[in-house]
């Protein structure tokens, strides 16, 4: 679909409403996906991971990219992180911090078989989405008169995001033959998937930010983001207490 703009680089009002409806619909779809589980690995992928032995770099790279592109918990957090970032160098810093944290715990958690409860880790990931939405809304400054270090928070929550996937992979009977190289390939795939997903998010955000109603709808978008975080948190805590 071709997007037409006026001489000031703005979409016509009708197109602005349509774009906002699409963005809202996508976020609502994520919010109400209560039957989906964070960091999920499909049954087919799980069976493949458990059956193969030896080094398989390309398949594990593909699986890593697939996980990130379909990992809505990651994408929600990244959406919040880049929401008010306009310059590519700033975006690169935050995305790199998230990648460092995510990669560290993913590799270490699986390779050294570090135990953790998957439900609790994923609940913290839900908290990360809530935190970022509140941060975007300026809640911490209003409530406490203090602004948390957003870079440090991104790194710390990145550690939990990586550990969340590590807990899922640990549950599989993976062959130790070629494990390290396969994990490295998987992690490379995760970063490739992150760049692909982030590219689409930035394109959509770039168009949206040029519209006159961006700041009017920014509040609603972050309230919806916070709602998605609470649903992730509630879903995981329910699993923890009922499993």
C-alpha positions in Angstrom: 0.0 0.0 0.0 1.4 3.4 -1.0 1.4 6.0 1.7 0.7 9.5 0.5 1.8 12.6 2.5 1.1 16.3 2.1 3.7 19.0 1.6 4.5 19.1 5.3 5.3 15.4 5.4 2.1 14.5 7.3 -0.5 11.9 6.4 -4.0 13.1 5.7 -6.3 12.9 8.9 -8.1 9.8 7.5 -4.7 8.0 6.9 -3.5 9.1 10.4 -6.5 7.4 12.0 -6.0 4.3 9.8 -2.3 4.1 10.8 -3.2 4.5 14.5 -5.9 1.8 14.2 -3.4 -0.6 12.7 -0.8 0.1 15.4 -3.4 -0.2 18.1 -4.7 -3.4 16.6 -1.3 -5.0 16.6 -0.6 -4.1 20.2 -4.0 -5.3 21.2 -3.4 -8.6 19.5 -0.3 -9.0 21.6 -2.1 -7.9 24.8 -4.8 -10.5 24.4 -2.6 -13.4 23.4 -3.0 -15.0 26.8 -2.8 -18.5 25.4 0.7 -17.9 24.1 3.7 -18.3 26.4 6.7 -16.1 26.6 9.9 -17.5 25.1 7.8 -20.3 23.6 9.5 -23.0 21.4 7.2 -24.8 19.0 6.7 -28.6 19.3 8.3 -29.1 15.9 11.4 -27.1 16.8 11.6 -28.8 20.2 11.6 -32.2 18.5 14.3 -31.2 16.1 16.5 -29.8 18.8 16.3 -33.0 20.8 16.8 -35.4 17.9 19.9 -33.9 16.2 23.5 -34.4 17.3 26.7 -32.6 16.3 27.2 -29.1 15.0 24.3 -27.6 12.9 25.1 -23.9 12.5 22.5 -22.9 9.9 19.5 -24.6 11.4 20.3 -23.2 14.9 20.8 -19.7 13.4 17.4 -20.0 11.7 15.8 -21.2 15.0 17.3 -18.2 16.9 16.0 -15.7 14.3 12.6 -17.3 14.3 12.4 -17.1 18.1 13.2 -13.4 18.2 10.9 -12.4 15.4 8.0 -14.3 17.0 9.1 -13.5 20.6 6.5 -10.9 21.4 7.8 -10.4 25.0 11.2 -9.2 23.5 9.5 -7.0 20.9 7.2 -5.4 23.5 10.2 -4.4 25.6 12.2 -3.2 22.6 9.2 -1.2 21.4 9.1 0.5 24.7 12.9 1.1 24.7 13.0 2.8 21.4 9.6 4.6 21.7 11.2 8.0 22.4 14.6 7.4 20.8 15.0 9.4 17.6 18.7 9.1 16.7 20.2 5.9 15.4 23.3 6.1 17.6 21.1 6.3 20.7 19.0 3.3 19.4 22.2 1.4 18.7 23.5 1.9 22.3 20.3 0.6 23.9 19.8 -2.3 21.5 23.5 -3.3 22.0 23.0 -3.3 25.8 20.0 -5.4 25.5 21.8 -7.8 23.2 24.8 -8.1 25.5 22.5 -9.0 28.5 20.4 -11.4 26.4 23.4 -13.2 24.9 25.3 -13.5 28.2 22.5 -15.3 30.1 21.3 -17.3 27.1 24.8 -18.8 26.6 25.8 -19.2 30.2 22.4 -20.4 31.4 22.3 -23.3 28.9 26.0 -24.2 28.7 26.5 -24.2 32.5 23.0 -25.5 33.2 22.2 -22.8 35.7 18.9 -23.7 37.4 16.0 -21.2 37.6 12.2 -21.3 37.7 11.0 -20.5 34.2 7.7 -19.0 35.4 9.4 -16.6 37.8 12.0 -15.5 35.1 9.2 -14.8 32.6 7.3 -12.9 35.3 10.3 -10.6 35.7 10.2 -10.2 31.9 6.6 -9.0 32.3 7.9 -6.5 34.9 10.4 -5.3 32.4 7.6 -4.3 30.0 5.7 -2.6 32.8 8.8 -0.7 33.9 9.5 0.6 30.4 5.9 1.7 29.9 6.0 3.6 33.2 9.4 5.1 32.4 8.0 6.4 29.0 5.0 7.9 30.9 7.4 9.7 33.3 5.9 7.9 36.3 9.1 7.5 38.2 9.9 11.2 38.1 6.4 12.2 39.2 6.2 9.6 41.9 9.7 9.6 43.4 11.4 12.6 41.8 14.0 10.2 40.5 14.9 9.0 37.0 16.4 5.4 37.0 19.4 4.8 34.8 17.7 3.6 31.6 20.8 2.2 30.1 21.6 0.1 33.2 17.9 -1.0 33.3 18.0 -2.1 29.7 21.1 -4.2 30.4 19.7 -5.8 33.5 16.4 -6.7 31.9 18.3 -8.0 28.9 19.9 -10.5 31.3 16.5 -11.8 32.4 15.2 -12.0 28.8 18.1 -14.2 27.8 17.7 -16.3 30.9 14.1 -16.8 30.1 14.9 -18.6 26.9 17.7 -20.5 28.6 15.3 -22.0 31.0 13.2 -23.3 28.1 16.1 -24.8 26.3 17.4 -26.4 29.5 14.2 -28.4 29.6 15.1 -30.1 26.3 17.3 -33.2 26.1 20.0 -31.5 23.9 23.0 -33.5 22.8 26.2 -32.1 24.3 28.0 -32.9 21.0 28.5 -29.5 19.3 26.5 -27.7 22.0 28.6 -24.6 22.3 28.8 -23.9 18.6 25.1 -24.6 18.2 24.4 -22.2 21.0 26.6 -19.5 19.4 24.8 -20.0 16.1 21.4 -19.8 17.9 22.5 -16.5 19.5 23.6 -15.1 16.2 20.2 -16.0 14.8 18.6 -14.2 17.7 20.5 -11.0 17.0 19.7 -11.2 13.2 16.0 -11.7 14.1 16.2 -8.7 16.5 17.6 -6.5 13.8 14.9 -7.6 11.3 12.1 -7.0 13.8 13.6 -3.7 14.9 13.8 -2.5 11.4 10.1 -3.0 10.9 9.3 -1.3 14.2 11.5 1.7 13.4 9.9 2.1 10.0 6.4 2.1 11.5 7.5 4.4 14.3 9.2 6.8 11.9 5.9 7.2 9.9 3.9 7.5 13.1 6.2 10.1 14.7 5.7 12.5 11.7 2.0 12.6 12.4 0.4 15.5 14.3 -1.4 13.1 16.7 1.7 11.1 17.7 2.1 12.7 21.2 -1.6 12.5 21.7 -1.6 8.8 21.1 1.7 8.1 22.8 0.1 8.1 26.2 -2.5 5.5 25.1 0.1 3.3 23.5 2.2 3.2 26.6 -0.8 2.4 28.8 -1.6 -0.5 26.5 2.1 -1.5 26.7 1.8 -1.5 30.5 -1.4 -3.6 30.2 0.4 -6.1 28.1 3.2 -6.3 30.7 0.7 -6.9 33.5 -1.0 -9.7 31.5 2.4 -11.3 31.0 3.2 -11.0 34.7 -0.2 -12.4 35.7 0.0 -15.2 33.3 3.4 -16.4 34.5 2.5 -16.0 38.2 -0.6 -18.0 37.7 1.5 -20.7 36.1 3.9 -20.7 39.0 1.3 -21.1 41.6 -0.8 -23.7 39.7 1.8 -25.8 38.0 
